[in-house]
Every structure is written in C-alpha cells, then in structure tokens.
C-alpha cells in the first residue's frame, strides 16, 4: 500500500542551525484554518485512494502562535505512534548510559568498518512512499522542507485529487539523498569519514544517518541543492 507523506510548513523557525536538516528560517505561520483544510482534504483523498496518510508539521511548530491547536490537528488527522514534533532539549541524552557511543569518534570507527554499504547509515524509507511538502501558499512539491522538486499544483486553486494524483503517478520516493545533492554518485560512509570525519570528534550524533549526512554535507559541498 502506498504511503502519501506530507511535510507542511506551518511555522518558521527563529534560528538557522547549521546542523539542522530542515534548514529552518523565519516566515509567517500558516493559518490554522488552512492547516485543517489541507489535512482534511488530503486525508479524504487517501481514504478514497486506499493510501496510507502521514503528515508532519515543519519547521518549529512551537513557534506557531497556536501551537497547541496545530499539534492536535496533526494528531487527529495523521495519527502516528512515532509523532513527536517536540525538539529535544538535552533531557533525552542525559538519560542515556551509552552517550559515548554517540560521539563522532565512535561513529568514525564504525564507518571505517562498514565498507561500501550505506543502507544502515541512512534513514529507512517505507516502501511505496510518496513524499511531498506543502508550502505556506498551499502549493505542493515533491521533496522535503526547504528542497522543492517537481511542482504538482496548488491544493487551494486546483482540485486536491488532481494535485495528489499527479504526485502518485510520479511514483515512490526511494532515496532521499539525491534530493540534497546533485553529485553523480554518493560516497559510502567509510569514504566520507576518511575525507572529512574527525577520528577524535566529541560532537554528539544520535543516529548513524545524522553523522553520515553531516560528512556528506562537507564532502559534497559543491553539489548541494540547498
């Protein structure tokens, strides 16, 4: 069964952190009425098309003046046990006993031993995933927040079924890295670590995909799409 996933740009972010994949920046919050309209319409389309519906608020949802209402809407229309859009303030890390294994130095050693396989170093994507992002003006694109690919139309001015039908016809999203880089090939973890990794690095990375993406960001700087 196909999964139709939306990242909806509901609120800007007061900071622009270099480490953040979502490339936060300031912009006016999307009205709650528009958020509800998009969620309801896309959910109805998915129910009729027999697709799984997933949605996530971008960028800093707590920066939205009606954050509580926004969170309730997403929980209502796109229920997901993993839905937790509150950024960590360090508490999650403080409760872990394995924090040393999250240092760049530890990831560096693991990367050198991983060879050319990058499957375990990227965030897994569901099979049959169609990943879209909805801009504040309700235009829909293939891609993720901050990186916009094919435009499929506007959910307000065009029929929702028409816009989403175009996206579904384009097929699934199989690999997210080409969204970020235009390089002819993506170097494996070991190669990226050797080029730009820090063998004694003390920076923290919760997942292998986090540090690998950072290494690629440095290695493929000339090929960035952002």
Helices and strands as residue ranges (DSSP letters): E 3-11, H 32-49, E 52-59, G 61-63, H 67-77, H 91-94, G 99-102, H 104-114, G 119-121, E 129-134, E 139-144, E 147-154, H 160-169, H 177-180, H 189-196, H 208-219, G 221-223
